[in-house]
Amino acid sequence: MLRILHATPPPRLGGWAALVLRPDASVAAWAGNAGNSCPGCAMDMVTAWRSPGSTLKPFIYGLAFQQGVLAPDTLMHDSATRFANYAPRNYDRIFHGTTTVRTALQQSYNLPAVQALNLIGARYFIATLHDNGVDLRLPRGATPSLALALGGAGIRMLDLARLYNALAHDGLSTPPSVSWPVPNAQPSRLFSSVVARQVLGILRGTPLPDAAQGNAERSIAFKTGTSYGQRDAWAAGIQSGWVVIVWAGRPDGASSPGITGLHIAAPVMARIMD
């Protein structure tokens, strides 16, 4: 895996990090600092707080499914919308009109995700994650807001892996373990098994980037994310109960112009899955 992470980093990219969980939630691989060469970058990115970009969107929709306010084929509007003083836009600056939740998640449209979070409530979302062992770190003095849908809070890779592991295990959230044998831990229920399978089925339909075509089996369910200012590129994948999280960027928080989760992190995630 380290050979994969070190292979030809794109220009201005500080380095890589990755975490791999087995189906029993034990850690199979932990690479917190692979090739990070910028000054002051010798830190473990698996436990660092970073913006998750769009990688929390599956859990916003999942909790909306759980509450019964949305379903995979619910029609939503990807159009210019203002929420009080918040007016989010899509990454490509294009609005796509009427779409289903399924397509909105697979294509990572921003407006439907913000609308979904508005339906369930930002405070409910952050409290539910906390109750399932995952904390989000808000900017100093901030309160939970709709910006959570687009990466407006910090998360640790270790906790992001826990969330995706819950998707892989019928909605049951279990803490990742670095010890062997894996200690008995009472899982909490993030959402129902039906909802977990719905979200997982949607993510299996996410288009793989060109660099990963033919490189990975189609059974990978995955989501990518790119944080504001192109500081973090993410890919989170699930296959046969295994979870792979890949991060790329500069640990010092500087921008890496041109990086995206889809084109930088996802091909690496797919290679690790292979």
C-alpha positions in Angstrom: 0.0 0.0 0.0 2.8 2.4 0.8 4.2 1.9 -2.8 0.8 2.9 -4.1 0.7 6.0 -2.0 4.2 7.1 -3.0 3.6 6.6 -6.7 3.8 9.9 -8.7 2.1 12.5 -6.5 0.5 15.3 -8.5 2.2 18.7 -8.5 2.0 20.8 -5.3 0.6 17.8 -3.4 2.2 17.4 0.0 1.4 13.7 0.5 -1.0 10.9 1.2 -2.6 9.1 4.1 -4.8 6.0 4.2 -6.6 3.8 6.6 -7.9 0.3 5.8 -10.4 -1.6 8.1 -11.1 -5.3 7.9 -14.8 -6.5 8.1 -14.4 -6.9 11.9 -13.4 -3.2 12.2 -9.8 -4.0 13.0 -7.2 -1.9 11.4 -5.4 -3.7 8.6 -3.3 -0.7 7.5 -2.6 2.7 8.9 -0.4 5.1 6.8 -0.6 8.5 8.4 2.2 10.2 6.7 3.2 8.9 3.3 5.4 11.3 1.3 4.5 14.4 3.1 7.4 16.7 2.3 6.2 20.2 3.2 7.8 22.0 6.2 6.1 21.0 9.4 4.1 18.2 7.7 5.4 15.3 9.9 2.0 14.5 11.5 -0.3 11.6 11.6 -3.2 12.5 9.2 -5.2 9.5 10.4 -5.9 11.3 13.7 -5.7 14.9 12.4 -8.8 17.1 12.2 -9.6 18.0 8.5 -12.6 19.1 6.5 -14.4 16.1 5.1 -15.6 17.9 2.0 -18.6 15.9 0.6 -17.9 12.6 2.4 -20.6 13.1 5.0 -23.4 13.5 2.4 -24.3 9.7 2.5 -25.0 10.0 6.2 -27.2 13.1 5.8 -29.3 11.3 3.2 -29.3 8.1 5.3 -30.7 9.9 8.4 -33.2 11.6 6.1 -34.3 8.2 4.9 -34.4 7.0 8.5 -36.8 9.9 9.4 -39.0 9.2 6.4 -38.6 12.6 4.9 -36.7 11.4 1.8 -36.2 8.2 -0.2 -33.7 7.3 -3.0 -36.1 8.2 -5.8 -37.5 11.4 -4.2 -37.3 14.3 -6.6 -35.3 17.3 -5.5 -34.3 20.6 -7.1 -30.7 21.4 -7.8 -31.2 25.1 -8.3 -30.0 28.3 -6.8 -31.4 28.5 -3.3 -30.7 30.8 -0.3 -30.9 29.5 3.2 -31.0 32.7 5.3 -27.5 34.1 4.6 -26.2 30.9 3.2 -26.2 30.4 -0.6 -24.3 27.2 -1.6 -23.2 26.4 -5.1 -22.1 23.3 -6.9 -18.4 22.6 -7.4 -18.8 23.0 -11.2 -20.9 26.2 -10.7 -23.7 24.6 -12.7 -27.2 23.8 -11.5 -28.8 20.6 -12.8 -32.5 21.1 -12.3 -34.8 18.4 -11.1 -33.0 15.2 -10.0 -33.5 12.2 -7.7 -31.8 11.8 -4.4 -30.0 8.8 -6.0 -28.5 10.9 -8.8 -27.8 13.8 -6.5 -25.7 11.6 -4.2 -23.9 9.8 -7.0 -23.0 13.1 -8.7 -22.4 14.8 -5.4 -24.6 17.8 -6.1 -24.4 20.3 -3.2 -27.9 21.9 -3.1 -29.9 18.7 -2.6 -27.5 17.7 0.2 -27.9 21.0 1.9 -31.7 20.7 1.5 -31.6 17.2 3.1 -29.6 18.6 6.0 -32.2 21.4 6.4 -34.9 18.8 6.6 -33.4 16.8 9.4 -31.6 19.7 11.2 -27.9 20.3 11.6 -28.1 19.9 15.3 -29.8 16.6 15.0 -27.2 15.4 12.5 -24.2 16.4 14.7 -25.8 15.0 17.8 -26.6 11.6 16.1 -23.0 11.2 15.0 -21.8 12.0 18.5 -24.2 9.4 20.0 -22.6 6.9 17.6 -19.0 7.7 18.7 -18.1 10.2 15.9 -17.5 13.9 16.8 -17.3 16.8 14.4 -15.1 19.8 15.3 -16.8 23.1 14.5 -14.8 26.3 14.0 -14.2 28.3 17.1 -17.5 30.0 18.2 -19.6 28.4 15.5 -22.8 26.5 16.0 -24.1 23.6 13.9 -25.2 24.9 10.5 -26.1 23.8 7.0 -22.4 24.2 6.0 -21.8 20.7 7.6 -23.2 19.2 4.4 -20.2 20.6 2.4 -17.4 20.0 4.9 -17.9 22.9 7.3 -16.5 21.1 10.3 -13.5 19.0 11.1 -13.4 15.2 11.3 -10.7 12.6 11.9 -10.0 9.9 9.3 -10.4 7.3 12.0 -13.9 8.5 12.7 -14.8 8.8 9.0 -13.7 5.1 8.7 -16.1 4.3 11.5 -19.0 5.9 9.7 -18.3 4.0 6.4 -17.8 0.8 8.4 -21.4 1.3 9.7 -22.7 1.5 6.2 -20.9 -1.8 5.4 -22.5 -3.5 8.5 -26.2 -2.7 8.2 -26.0 0.6 10.1 -24.2 -0.6 13.2 -21.4 1.7 14.3 -18.3 -0.1 15.9 -15.1 1.7 16.9 -12.1 0.7 14.8 -9.6 -1.4 16.8 -5.8 -1.5 16.5 -5.5 -4.4 19.0 -5.7 -8.1 18.4 -7.9 -10.1 19.1 -10.5 -7.4 18.5 -12.1 -6.5 21.9 -15.8 -7.0 22.3 -17.5 -3.7 21.8 -21.3 -3.1 21.9 -22.1 -1.4 18.6 -24.6 1.5 18.4 -27.2 1.8 15.6 -26.6 4.7 13.3 -29.6 3.8 11.2 -31.6 0.7 10.2 -30.2 -2.1 8.0 -32.7 -1.2 5.3 -31.4 2.4 5.2 -27.8 1.2 5.2 -28.5 -1.0 2.2 -30.2 1.8 0.4 -27.3 4.2 0.8 -24.8 1.4 0.0 -26.7 0.6 -3.2 -26.7 4.2 -4.3 -22.9 4.5 -3.7 -22.3 1.4 -5.8 -23.6 3.3 -8.7 -21.2 6.2 -8.3 -19.2 6.5 -11.6 -15.5 5.6 -11.2 -13.0 8.1 -12.5 -11.3 7.2 -15.8 -8.0 6.4 -14.0 -9.8 3.6 -12.0 -11.8 2.1 -14.9 -11.0 -1.5 -15.3 -8.8 -1.3 -12.2 -11.4 -2.1 -9.6 -14.5 -4.3 -9.4 -17.9 -2.5 -9.9 -19.0 -3.7 -6.5 -17.1 -0.9 -4.8 -19.4 1.6 -3.1 -17.6 4.9 -2.6 -17.8 8.6 -2.1 -15.3 11.3 -2.7 -14.9 14.8 -1.2 -12.8 17.9 -1.8 -12.6 20.5 0.9 -12.9 24.3 0.4 -9.9 25.8 -1.2 -8.7 22.4 -2.4 -6.9 21.6 0.9 -8.1 18.0 1.2 -9.0 15.3 -1.3 -10.8 12.3 0.0 -12.1 8.9 -1.2 -14.0 6.5 1.0 -14.7 3.0 -0.3 -16.5 -0.1 0.8 -16.2 -3.6 -0.7 -17.0 -7.0 0.8 -17.1 -5.4 4.3 -13.6 -3.8 3.9 -13.3 0.0 4.2 -10.6 2.1 2.6 -10.2 5.8 3.3 -7.6 7.8 1.3 -6.7 11.4 1.9 -4.4 13.6 -0.2 -3.2 17.1 0.4 -0.9 19.2 2.5 -0.9 18.5 6.2 0.0 22.2 6.9 -3.4 23.2 5.5 -2.1 25.0 2.5 -4.0 24.7 -0.8 -3.1 22.1 -3.4 -4.5 23.7 -6.6 -6.1 21.2 -9.0 -6.7 18.3 -6.5 -10.1 16.7 -6.2 -11.2 13.6 -4.4 -12.6 12.0 -7.6 -9.4 12.4 -9.7 -6.7 12.2 -7.1 -7.9 10.0 -4.1 -10.4 7.7 -5.8 -8.0 6.0 -8.2 -5.7 5.3 -5.2 -8.6 4.0 -3.1 -9.5 1.6 -6.0 -6.0 0.3 -6.4 -5.8 -0.4 -2.6 -9.1 -2.3 -2.9 -7.7 -4.4 -5.7 
